[in-house]
Amino acid sequence: MSDDVNSIIRDNKALLEKWIEATNNWDIGLMGEILHPDATIELPWTIEPFPTKVSGYDNILRFTASVPDFALSENLHDFEVHAFADDPNELYMEFKSDMTLKSGREYKNDYLARMTIKDGKVFRFVEYPEPIRLLRALGGSVNPPTDRPNIEHGA
């Protein structure tokens, strides 16, 4: 890899470290510094009260500011960040959460995420948690169909 590409990867990883810091501290000012004006966050799963897509700088900051309404802590950790070989501005990230919700429930999850960096700012963030863990932390449940005799029920 060229020195230029390595430099872009280093800068992008540093930007993601700021993203994590801003998220864990609910630092809306820092989040605003690192978001691209045309940014989009996508949550490609449907669980109320979460939107599936939040577009635009102001909307993302409003969404981020609402997280303390349902969570006491974010505590994202154990990050691994990798750049795509053909584009150092496309990043793949693995991480974990160890959250406490205001309901008192614990929420621990593993995530995959993809981020696009544009003009040195976060342009697109797509998060893939294990949605059943999130659903259960929010008080929901998953019940397999009862017409399938080879499926164990109740776990």
Contacts in CASP RR format, 6 or more apart in sequence:
PFRMAT RR
TARGET T0000
AUTHOR 0000-0000-0000
METHOD contacts of the structure
MODEL  1
MSDDVNSIIRDNKALLEKWIEATNNWDIGLMGEILHPDATIELPWTIEPF
PTKVSGYDNILRFTASVPDFALSENLHDFEVHAFADDPNELYMEFKSDMT
LKSGREYKNDYLARMTIKDGKVFRFVEYPEPIRLLRALGGSVNPPTDRPN
IEHGA
1 9 0 8 1.000
5 88 0 8 1.000
8 83 0 8 1.000
8 88 0 8 1.000
8 89 0 8 1.000
9 83 0 8 1.000
9 88 0 8 1.000
11 120 0 8 1.000
12 81 0 8 1.000
12 83 0 8 1.000
12 88 0 8 1.000
12 89 0 8 1.000
12 91 0 8 1.000
12 117 0 8 1.000
12 120 0 8 1.000
13 81 0 8 1.000
13 83 0 8 1.000
13 91 0 8 1.000
15 34 0 8 1.000
15 117 0 8 1.000
15 120 0 8 1.000
15 121 0 8 1.000
15 122 0 8 1.000
16 79 0 8 1.000
16 81 0 8 1.000
16 91 0 8 1.000
16 93 0 8 1.000
16 115 0 8 1.000
18 30 0 8 1.000
18 33 0 8 1.000
18 34 0 8 1.000
19 31 0 8 1.000
19 34 0 8 1.000
19 115 0 8 1.000
19 122 0 8 1.000
19 125 0 8 1.000
20 76 0 8 1.000
20 79 0 8 1.000
20 95 0 8 1.000
21 27 0 8 1.000
21 30 0 8 1.000
22 28 0 8 1.000
22 29 0 8 1.000
22 30 0 8 1.000
22 31 0 8 1.000
22 32 0 8 1.000
22 34 0 8 1.000
22 64 0 8 1.000
23 31 0 8 1.000
23 64 0 8 1.000
23 74 0 8 1.000
23 76 0 8 1.000
24 74 0 8 1.000
24 75 0 8 1.000
24 76 0 8 1.000
26 64 0 8 1.000
26 65 0 8 1.000
26 67 0 8 1.000
26 68 0 8 1.000
26 74 0 8 1.000
28 61 0 8 1.000
28 64 0 8 1.000
28 65 0 8 1.000
29 61 0 8 1.000
31 60 0 8 1.000
31 61 0 8 1.000
31 64 0 8 1.000
32 57 0 8 1.000
32 61 0 8 1.000
34 121 0 8 1.000
34 122 0 8 1.000
35 57 0 8 1.000
35 60 0 8 1.000
35 61 0 8 1.000
35 121 0 8 1.000
35 122 0 8 1.000
36 57 0 8 1.000
36 118 0 8 1.000
36 119 0 8 1.000
36 120 0 8 1.000
36 121 0 8 1.000
36 122 0 8 1.000
36 123 0 8 1.000
37 56 0 8 1.000
37 57 0 8 1.000
37 121 0 8 1.000
38 56 0 8 1.000
38 57 0 8 1.000
38 123 0 8 1.000
39 55 0 8 1.000
39 56 0 8 1.000
39 57 0 8 1.000
39 60 0 8 1.000
39 121 0 8 1.000
39 122 0 8 1.000
39 123 0 8 1.000
39 124 0 8 1.000
39 125 0 8 1.000
40 53 0 8 1.000
40 54 0 8 1.000
40 55 0 8 1.000
40 56 0 8 1.000
40 60 0 8 1.000
40 123 0 8 1.000
40 124 0 8 1.000
40 125 0 8 1.000
41 53 0 8 1.000
41 54 0 8 1.000
41 55 0 8 1.000
41 60 0 8 1.000
41 63 0 8 1.000
41 124 0 8 1.000
41 125 0 8 1.000
41 126 0 8 1.000
41 127 0 8 1.000
42 52 0 8 1.000
42 53 0 8 1.000
42 124 0 8 1.000
42 125 0 8 1.000
42 126 0 8 1.000
42 127 0 8 1.000
43 50 0 8 1.000
43 51 0 8 1.000
43 52 0 8 1.000
43 53 0 8 1.000
43 54 0 8 1.000
43 126 0 8 1.000
43 127 0 8 1.000
44 52 0 8 1.000
44 126 0 8 1.000
44 128 0 8 1.000
45 52 0 8 1.000
45 128 0 8 1.000
45 129 0 8 1.000
45 131 0 8 1.000
45 134 0 8 1.000
46 52 0 8 1.000
47 131 0 8 1.000
47 134 0 8 1.000
47 135 0 8 1.000
47 138 0 8 1.000
49 70 0 8 1.000
51 63 0 8 1.000
54 60 0 8 1.000
54 63 0 8 1.000
67 74 0 8 1.000
69 102 0 8 1.000
70 101 0 8 1.000
70 102 0 8 1.000
70 103 0 8 1.000
71 99 0 8 1.000
71 100 0 8 1.000
71 101 0 8 1.000
71 102 0 8 1.000
71 107 0 8 1.000
72 99 0 8 1.000
72 100 0 8 1.000
72 101 0 8 1.000
72 102 0 8 1.000
72 104 0 8 1.000
73 99 0 8 1.000
73 100 0 8 1.000
74 97 0 8 1.000
74 99 0 8 1.000
75 97 0 8 1.000
75 98 0 8 1.000
75 99 0 8 1.000
76 95 0 8 1.000
76 96 0 8 1.000
76 97 0 8 1.000
77 95 0 8 1.000
77 96 0 8 1.000
77 97 0 8 1.000
77 98 0 8 1.000
78 94 0 8 1.000
78 95 0 8 1.000
78 96 0 8 1.000
79 93 0 8 1.000
79 94 0 8 1.000
79 95 0 8 1.000
80 93 0 8 1.000
80 94 0 8 1.000
80 95 0 8 1.000
81 91 0 8 1.000
81 92 0 8 1.000
81 93 0 8 1.000
82 91 0 8 1.000
82 92 0 8 1.000
82 93 0 8 1.000
83 89 0 8 1.000
83 90 0 8 1.000
83 91 0 8 1.000
83 92 0 8 1.000
84 90 0 8 1.000
84 91 0 8 1.000
84 92 0 8 1.000
89 116 0 8 1.000
89 117 0 8 1.000
89 118 0 8 1.000
90 114 0 8 1.000
90 115 0 8 1.000
90 116 0 8 1.000
90 117 0 8 1.000
91 114 0 8 1.000
91 115 0 8 1.000
91 116 0 8 1.000
91 117 0 8 1.000
92 112 0 8 1.000
92 113 0 8 1.000
92 114 0 8 1.000
93 111 0 8 1.000
93 112 0 8 1.000
93 113 0 8 1.000
93 114 0 8 1.000
93 115 0 8 1.000
94 110 0 8 1.000
94 111 0 8 1.000
94 112 0 8 1.000
94 113 0 8 1.000
95 110 0 8 1.000
95 111 0 8 1.000
95 113 0 8 1.000
96 108 0 8 1.000
96 109 0 8 1.000
96 110 0 8 1.000
96 111 0 8 1.000
97 107 0 8 1.000
97 108 0 8 1.000
97 109 0 8 1.000
97 111 0 8 1.000
97 129 0 8 1.000
98 106 0 8 1.000
98 108 0 8 1.000
99 106 0 8 1.000
99 107 0 8 1.000
99 108 0 8 1.000
99 137 0 8 1.000
100 106 0 8 1.000
100 107 0 8 1.000
101 107 0 8 1.000
101 137 0 8 1.000
101 138 0 8 1.000
103 138 0 8 1.000
103 139 0 8 1.000
105 137 0 8 1.000
105 138 0 8 1.000
105 139 0 8 1.000
106 137 0 8 1.000
107 133 0 8 1.000
107 134 0 8 1.000
107 137 0 8 1.000
108 133 0 8 1.000
109 129 0 8 1.000
109 130 0 8 1.000
109 133 0 8 1.000
109 134 0 8 1.000
109 137 0 8 1.000
110 129 0 8 1.000
110 130 0 8 1.000
111 127 0 8 1.000
111 128 0 8 1.000
111 129 0 8 1.000
112 127 0 8 1.000
112 128 0 8 1.000
113 125 0 8 1.000
113 126 0 8 1.000
113 127 0 8 1.000
113 128 0 8 1.000
114 124 0 8 1.000
114 125 0 8 1.000
114 126 0 8 1.000
115 122 0 8 1.000
115 124 0 8 1.000
115 125 0 8 1.000
115 126 0 8 1.000
116 122 0 8 1.000
116 123 0 8 1.000
116 124 0 8 1.000
116 125 0 8 1.000
117 123 0 8 1.000
118 124 0 8 1.000
132 142 0 8 1.000
135 141 0 8 1.000
135 142 0 8 1.000
136 142 0 8 1.000
143 153 0 8 1.000
143 154 0 8 1.000
144 151 0 8 1.000
144 153 0 8 1.000
145 151 0 8 1.000
146 153 0 8 1.000
END
